[in-house]
């Protein structure tokens, strides 16, 4: 494999994903009604003790004294991992693109989230 890409041959940067996150708060690419449907839990999931909406894992996320919705998805291929987690109640996004094992990516995500 000369250049690893995501499913469908996609590749992205943290800046691309940040711009995607910002656009989801507007009607620029997906109307707000559809985004709300995406953020609605439909199927219980054992992964992360969460539910699954339209393409997103949805879970309660507790940091300090606050409990907020975490809406996101991760992935990986051939030694690369990604985490894209939106905390819509706080208008925060944590994006991690990492080379390495899954647990490293999750540890980085938790560390970054602790700074907010």
trRosetta pair geometry for C-beta under 8 A, 3 or more apart (Angstrom, degrees):
i j d omega theta_ij theta_ji phi_ij phi_ji
1 4 5.6 54 142 -79 130 74
1 78 6.3 -28 49 -156 159 176
3 11 7.7 -49 152 -63 109 149
4 77 6.1 174 -172 101 115 110
4 78 5.5 -143 -117 70 134 126
4 79 7.9 -126 -75 59 169 90
4 80 5.8 156 120 -3 147 141
5 8 8.0 -99 131 81 115 48
5 9 4.9 30 111 -153 151 40
5 10 6.0 149 172 64 104 31
5 11 4.8 -86 -128 -57 87 93
5 77 7.9 -9 83 71 33 152
6 9 7.6 -3 69 85 58 7
6 10 4.3 -35 64 72 109 90
6 11 6.3 159 6 -85 90 44
6 12 7.2 -1 -5 5 138 97
6 75 6.7 62 -139 111 106 144
6 77 6.8 168 -117 3 43 134
6 82 7.7 -18 -97 2 120 149
7 10 6.8 2 70 25 51 104
7 75 7.3 -94 -10 -169 108 149
7 77 7.7 168 -51 -55 66 136
12 16 4.4 -127 -163 77 93 140
12 17 5.8 90 145 -48 133 91
12 97 7.8 -158 89 -86 84 144
13 16 4.7 106 50 2 73 99
13 17 7.1 -144 93 0 42 86
13 97 7.6 -102 -150 6 37 160
14 17 5.7 -58 -148 42 35 109
14 18 6.2 41 151 -25 67 104
14 95 4.8 145 -141 108 88 129
14 97 5.9 -134 -61 5 89 116
15 18 5.5 -50 -145 34 33 114
15 19 6.5 33 155 -18 64 103
16 19 5.9 -59 -154 36 29 109
16 20 6.5 32 148 -20 64 106
17 20 5.3 -48 -148 34 37 117
17 21 6.5 43 150 -22 65 99
17 84 5.7 -122 -169 -115 134 121
17 93 7.8 -167 133 152 93 137
17 95 4.8 142 100 -130 134 146
18 21 5.5 -49 -152 32 34 114
18 22 6.6 34 151 -18 65 103
18 93 6.5 161 -120 84 68 139
18 95 6.3 -110 -62 0 78 150
19 22 5.6 -49 -147 36 35 112
19 23 6.3 36 153 -21 65 106
20 23 5.7 -56 -148 36 30 112
20 24 6.7 37 152 -28 63 101
20 29 7.8 -46 -139 38 69 158
21 24 5.9 -53 -157 23 32 114
21 25 7.8 29 149 -17 59 97
21 84 7.8 -157 -69 -173 110 104
21 86 6.0 173 -137 -96 109 110
21 93 4.3 -11 -154 -75 164 162
21 95 7.6 -127 -31 -54 137 121
22 25 6.2 -56 -170 26 41 110
22 26 7.5 13 144 1 66 109
23 26 5.8 -72 -157 47 46 102
23 28 4.6 -91 -152 66 96 126
23 29 4.9 41 152 8 131 115
23 30 7.8 95 132 21 97 82
24 29 7.6 -45 -77 57 54 107
24 30 6.6 2 -120 51 69 115
24 35 5.5 138 -171 -124 87 134
24 86 7.5 -62 78 -105 148 160
25 91 7.6 38 -93 -126 147 95
26 32 7.9 -81 170 -66 16 94
27 30 7.7 -114 -146 89 44 33
27 31 5.2 15 -135 -118 93 59
27 32 6.0 -59 -78 -25 84 86
30 34 5.0 -110 174 85 99 125
30 35 5.5 120 110 -58 115 89
30 38 7.7 23 148 -16 152 141
31 34 5.1 91 63 9 76 103
31 35 7.3 -143 101 -5 38 89
32 35 5.4 -52 -145 37 38 114
32 36 6.3 42 154 -22 68 102
33 36 5.7 -52 -151 34 30 113
33 37 6.7 32 149 -18 62 103
34 37 5.5 -50 -151 34 37 113
34 38 6.5 42 149 -22 66 102
35 38 5.4 -50 -150 33 35 116
35 39 6.4 23 153 -11 66 109
36 39 5.8 -63 -146 44 32 105
36 40 6.6 44 151 -38 64 102
37 40 5.6 -48 -150 16 35 118
37 53 7.5 150 141 -178 49 110
37 54 5.9 29 126 -2 89 136
38 53 5.3 92 170 132 41 126
38 54 4.3 -86 -113 61 63 103
38 55 6.2 -31 -146 48 104 99
38 56 5.8 76 164 6 91 124
39 53 5.7 -35 -122 -119 9 174
39 56 6.7 -18 -96 70 51 149
39 58 6.5 118 -164 -100 56 130
39 69 7.6 66 -172 149 110 148
39 71 5.5 -34 -124 -114 91 154
39 88 6.9 -15 -130 3 148 161
40 53 5.4 122 62 -126 44 112
40 54 7.8 36 49 -6 82 91
40 58 7.8 -90 132 -37 8 169
41 44 7.8 47 172 -80 115 50
41 50 7.8 -145 -117 168 118 72
41 51 3.2 46 -150 101 116 151
41 52 7.1 87 -145 48 69 25
41 53 5.8 -77 -90 -69 34 83
41 58 4.8 -130 -77 72 90 135
42 51 6.8 142 38 164 36 113
42 52 6.5 -56 59 89 82 68
42 53 5.9 105 3 -121 94 44
42 54 7.4 61 2 -49 136 64
43 51 6.3 146 75 -170 41 78
43 52 4.4 -21 65 55 99 103
44 51 5.5 -52 -104 -109 41 79
44 52 7.8 4 86 10 4 82
45 48 7.2 20 105 50 112 81
45 50 5.1 -12 66 80 108 77
45 51 5.9 137 11 -134 90 20
45 52 4.7 89 -41 -34 128 98
45 57 6.4 -93 65 -126 154 94
46 49 7.4 -9 -162 -84 40 43
47 50 6.4 -39 90 39 68 104
47 57 6.5 -87 99 -116 109 138
48 57 5.7 70 52 168 139 144
48 59 5.2 -96 133 -56 111 155
49 59 6.3 92 88 -135 71 121
50 57 4.6 60 112 -179 155 96
50 58 5.7 153 -176 71 106 40
50 59 3.5 -72 -100 -70 104 100
50 70 7.9 -85 -107 78 129 99
51 57 7.5 146 77 -160 38 56
51 58 5.0 -26 67 64 88 98
51 59 7.4 163 20 -75 63 58
52 56 7.2 159 -157 83 58 42
52 57 6.0 -38 -101 -102 68 55
52 58 7.1 159 -104 15 16 86
53 56 4.7 -6 55 60 106 92
53 57 7.9 -178 16 -93 80 7
53 58 5.2 68 -23 -26 108 125
53 71 7.3 -10 19 -141 137 107
55 73 6.8 -54 157 -53 71 149
56 71 5.0 17 166 -176 138 89
56 72 6.4 80 -155 16 93 6
56 73 5.7 -107 -120 -44 55 102
57 70 7.8 -8 107 112 91 91
57 71 7.3 171 83 -149 51 43
57 72 6.0 -27 57 71 92 58
57 73 6.0 136 6 -88 90 62
58 69 6.5 -19 -164 -165 88 105
58 70 7.4 158 -153 82 40 55
58 71 5.3 -1 -105 -105 76 80
59 69 7.4 140 76 -156 35 57
59 70 4.9 -19 66 60 86 102
60 67 5.6 -3 -174 -177 109 101
60 68 7.5 141 -156 75 60 24
60 69 6.7 -51 -102 -99 48 48
60 70 7.3 69 160 12 7 89
61 67 7.2 154 74 -158 42 52
61 68 5.4 -32 63 71 95 75
61 69 7.0 59 13 162 96 10
61 70 3.7 85 -39 -35 129 116
61 87 6.6 -90 61 -109 145 105
61 113 7.7 -98 172 -170 134 148
62 66 7.1 173 -145 91 54 48
62 67 4.9 -17 -96 -103 82 78
63 66 6.0 -9 66 62 73 93
63 68 7.7 -27 24 23 96 106
63 113 6.3 -145 -78 142 149 106
63 114 6.7 -164 -148 -105 127 58
63 116 8.0 61 102 72 163 87
66 90 8.0 71 150 -68 152 127
68 87 5.2 48 124 -162 136 102
68 89 4.4 -148 -146 54 103 128
68 90 5.8 -14 -137 -20 162 108
69 87 7.0 150 81 -145 58 55
69 88 6.1 -23 80 42 114 95
69 89 5.6 116 28 -19 88 112
70 85 5.5 -16 -168 -167 101 111
70 86 7.4 142 -161 72 49 47
70 87 6.0 -25 -102 -91 64 76
71 85 7.3 140 73 -159 37 58
71 86 4.7 -28 70 65 91 99
71 87 7.8 163 23 -83 75 27
71 88 6.0 12 20 -15 126 113
72 83 6.7 34 156 -180 138 75
72 84 5.2 -177 -154 97 98 57
72 85 3.4 -51 -58 -103 158 57
72 86 5.8 162 -71 12 84 66
73 84 5.8 -3 58 58 68 99
74 81 6.9 -1 -179 -178 111 88
74 82 5.8 173 -155 92 65 60
74 83 4.4 -17 -100 -100 105 65
74 84 7.0 170 -84 18 50 65
74 105 7.0 126 -151 127 131 136
74 106 8.0 -21 -98 -77 164 83
75 81 7.5 171 92 -154 40 51
75 82 5.1 -2 56 53 79 104
76 80 5.9 179 -149 92 73 55
76 81 4.2 -17 -96 -104 116 62
76 82 6.6 180 -73 14 62 70
76 102 6.4 -94 -31 -88 162 88
76 105 7.6 -152 -79 -6 121 161
77 80 5.7 -7 61 55 65 99
79 99 6.1 16 143 -163 94 77
79 100 6.9 15 -175 -72 75 15
80 97 7.5 -5 -176 -174 102 79
80 98 7.2 163 -157 90 59 45
80 99 5.6 -36 -103 -107 71 60
81 96 7.5 -6 111 117 93 103
81 97 7.8 171 90 -153 52 38
81 98 5.1 -14 62 66 93 93
81 99 7.8 157 20 -106 76 13
81 100 6.6 -57 12 70 115 63
81 101 7.2 17 -31 129 140 18
81 102 5.5 159 -109 -104 143 50
81 104 7.2 143 39 70 146 89
81 105 3.7 -114 113 -44 135 151
82 95 7.9 -18 -168 -169 90 75
82 96 6.6 166 -153 91 45 64
82 97 5.2 -3 -108 -106 89 67
82 98 7.4 169 -83 23 42 68
82 105 7.1 -83 -54 -154 6 144
83 94 7.0 -14 116 114 108 94
83 95 7.2 176 91 -148 65 34
83 96 4.4 19 47 47 99 104
83 105 5.5 151 -20 158 111 107
83 106 6.8 127 -67 -90 148 52
83 108 7.8 165 32 78 132 97
83 109 4.6 -49 98 -77 158 136
84 93 7.4 -12 -169 -172 72 105
84 94 8.0 170 -150 88 29 55
84 95 5.4 12 -113 -114 70 81
85 93 6.9 159 87 -157 49 58
85 94 4.8 -7 62 58 101 95
85 95 7.7 -168 29 -73 62 44
85 109 6.3 85 8 -162 136 124
85 113 7.5 -28 90 -79 139 121
86 92 7.6 150 -162 88 48 52
86 93 5.1 -21 -106 -105 67 85
87 90 4.6 -5 123 43 111 108
87 91 7.7 -36 92 34 78 15
87 92 4.2 -2 57 64 113 98
87 93 7.2 -164 21 -78 72 36
87 94 7.5 47 -13 -6 105 96
87 113 7.7 120 -40 -135 139 104
87 116 7.6 153 45 106 151 153
88 91 7.1 33 -157 -76 38 43
90 116 7.1 105 137 147 145 127
92 113 7.9 107 135 -130 136 73
92 116 5.1 82 -139 -171 151 158
94 109 5.5 108 134 -151 131 78
94 112 5.0 142 -142 103 116 124
94 113 5.3 -49 -62 -71 158 83
94 116 7.7 -119 -66 -15 107 139
96 105 5.4 149 119 -161 130 81
96 108 4.9 133 -132 100 142 120
96 109 5.0 -104 -8 -71 142 83
96 112 7.0 -174 -67 7 108 145
98 104 6.0 -150 142 111 150 106
98 105 4.6 -168 43 -93 133 87
98 108 6.2 148 -62 19 145 155
100 104 4.4 -22 113 56 131 152
100 105 7.0 170 77 -43 94 83
101 104 5.0 101 64 2 76 104
101 105 7.5 -143 101 -4 44 87
102 105 5.8 -60 -158 34 36 111
102 106 6.5 29 152 -14 70 107
103 106 5.6 -55 -147 40 37 110
103 107 6.2 40 153 -23 68 105
104 107 5.7 -54 -147 35 30 113
104 108 6.5 32 154 -19 64 104
105 108 5.8 -53 -151 34 30 111
105 109 6.5 34 150 -21 63 105
106 109 5.5 -51 -148 33 35 115
106 110 6.4 33 155 -17 67 104
107 110 5.9 -53 -147 37 32 109
107 111 6.3 32 154 -19 64 107
108 111 5.7 -56 -147 38 31 113
108 112 6.3 29 156 -16 66 106
109 112 6.0 -58 -149 39 27 107
109 113 6.2 28 154 -20 64 109
110 113 5.7 -55 -146 37 30 114
110 114 6.5 37 153 -28 62 103
111 114 5.8 -53 -155 25 30 114
111 115 7.5 33 150 -23 59 99
112 115 5.9 -52 -164 21 40 113
112 116 7.6 33 148 -20 66 101
113 116 6.0 -57 -161 25 43 110
